[in-house]
């Protein structure tokens, strides 16, 4: 089996998470500047076998597209062209940032660590991946 990678896209930073090759465990991979995301993914996918990229779809609580929705849709389109052998899917990411902050707070992390926006992005990517795996397991 190949890995599944998830993306929590942001205008400045993008959080990434990935499963193990058996797709059992999801872990935070990295937080990268969004401007370097494409190069990072090209390097990562050249080293690791990835079958699916899950892109967090930013929606408001009422289900309407969030302000950066069009940018995320554009990213998904671009990824499909760059990596035609990899399935690219969208996953609802409503509330993942708030849940990520809660998870970090509950972990007992110190205040400075809790305020690390990169950590929030990475944990959000893990939560997006967790939700995707839960919805797509038989």
C-alpha positions as CSV (number, residue, x, y, z in Angstrom):
1,X,0.0,0.0,0.0
2,X,1.0,3.6,-0.4
3,X,0.7,6.5,1.9
4,X,-2.1,9.1,2.0
5,X,-1.0,12.7,2.5
6,X,-3.2,15.5,3.7
7,X,-2.9,19.3,3.3
8,X,-4.2,22.0,5.5
9,X,-3.8,25.0,3.1
10,X,-3.2,28.5,4.3
11,X,-2.2,31.7,2.6
12,X,1.1,31.8,4.5
13,X,1.7,28.3,5.9
14,X,0.5,24.9,4.9
15,X,0.3,22.0,7.3
16,X,1.0,18.5,6.1
17,X,0.2,15.1,7.6
18,X,0.7,11.6,6.2
19,X,-0.2,8.0,7.0
20,X,2.1,5.1,7.4
21,X,2.4,2.8,4.3
22,X,-0.4,0.5,5.7
23,X,-2.7,3.6,6.2
24,X,-3.3,2.8,9.8
25,X,-1.6,5.8,11.6
26,X,-1.6,9.4,10.6
27,X,1.1,11.7,11.9
28,X,2.1,15.3,11.3
29,X,4.6,15.6,8.6
30,X,5.6,19.2,8.3
31,X,4.5,22.8,8.1
32,X,5.9,24.6,5.0
33,X,5.6,28.1,3.6
34,X,2.8,27.9,1.1
35,X,5.1,29.5,-1.5
36,X,7.3,26.4,-1.3
37,X,4.5,23.8,-1.1
38,X,4.8,22.6,-4.7
39,X,8.6,22.0,-4.5
40,X,8.1,20.3,-1.1
41,X,5.5,17.9,-2.6
42,X,7.6,17.2,-5.7
43,X,10.5,16.2,-3.5
44,X,8.4,14.2,-1.1
45,X,6.5,12.3,-3.8
46,X,9.8,11.5,-5.5
47,X,10.9,9.7,-2.3
48,X,7.7,8.2,-1.0
49,X,4.8,6.4,-2.6
50,X,1.6,8.3,-2.1
51,X,-1.7,7.1,-3.6
52,X,-4.0,9.9,-2.4
53,X,-3.6,13.6,-1.5
54,X,-6.5,14.9,0.7
55,X,-6.9,18.6,0.5
56,X,-8.8,20.3,3.3
57,X,-11.8,22.1,1.9
58,X,-12.4,25.4,3.8
59,X,-16.1,25.9,4.5
60,X,-18.0,28.1,6.9
61,X,-20.0,26.4,9.6
62,X,-23.2,26.8,7.4
63,X,-21.5,24.9,4.6
64,X,-20.8,27.8,2.3
65,X,-17.3,28.2,0.8
66,X,-14.8,30.1,2.9
67,X,-12.9,33.1,1.6
68,X,-9.9,31.1,0.4
69,X,-12.0,28.2,-1.1
70,X,-11.2,29.2,-4.7
71,X,-7.5,29.1,-3.9
72,X,-7.8,25.6,-2.5
73,X,-9.8,24.4,-5.5
74,X,-7.0,25.8,-7.7
75,X,-4.4,24.0,-5.7
76,X,-6.3,20.7,-6.1
77,X,-6.5,21.3,-9.8
78,X,-2.8,22.0,-10.0
79,X,-1.9,18.9,-8.0
80,X,-4.0,16.7,-10.3
81,X,-1.9,18.0,-13.2
82,X,1.4,17.8,-11.4
83,X,0.8,14.3,-10.1
84,X,-1.6,12.5,-12.5
85,X,-0.9,9.1,-10.9
86,X,-2.1,10.4,-7.5
87,X,-5.8,10.7,-6.6
88,X,-6.6,14.2,-5.2
89,X,-9.7,14.6,-3.1
90,X,-11.3,17.4,-1.1
91,X,-12.2,16.8,2.6
92,X,-14.4,19.1,4.7
93,X,-12.1,20.9,7.2
94,X,-14.7,22.8,9.2
95,X,-13.7,23.2,12.8
96,X,-10.3,21.5,12.4
97,X,-8.3,24.6,13.5
98,X,-10.4,24.9,16.7
99,X,-10.1,21.2,17.4
100,X,-6.4,21.3,16.8
101,X,-6.0,24.1,19.3
102,X,-8.0,22.1,21.8
103,X,-5.9,19.0,21.2
104,X,-2.7,21.0,21.7
105,X,-4.1,22.6,24.9
106,X,-5.1,19.2,26.2
107,X,-1.7,17.8,25.5
108,X,-0.3,20.0,28.3
109,X,1.9,22.0,25.9
110,X,3.3,25.2,27.3
111,X,1.8,28.5,26.3
112,X,4.5,29.3,23.7
113,X,4.0,26.0,22.0
114,X,0.2,26.4,22.1
115,X,0.6,29.7,20.2
116,X,2.8,28.1,17.5
117,X,0.6,28.6,14.4
118,X,2.7,26.1,12.4
119,X,1.9,23.4,15.0
120,X,-1.8,24.2,14.7
121,X,-1.6,23.8,10.9
122,X,0.2,20.5,11.2
123,X,-2.3,19.1,13.8
124,X,-5.2,20.4,11.6
125,X,-3.7,18.4,8.7
126,X,-3.7,15.3,11.0
127,X,-7.3,15.9,11.9
128,X,-8.3,16.3,8.2
129,X,-6.5,13.0,7.4
130,X,-8.2,11.3,10.4
131,X,-11.6,12.4,9.2
132,X,-10.9,11.2,5.7
133,X,-9.7,7.8,6.9
134,X,-12.8,7.4,9.2
135,X,-15.2,8.3,6.3
136,X,-13.5,6.0,3.8
137,X,-12.7,2.8,5.7
138,X,-15.0,-0.1,5.0
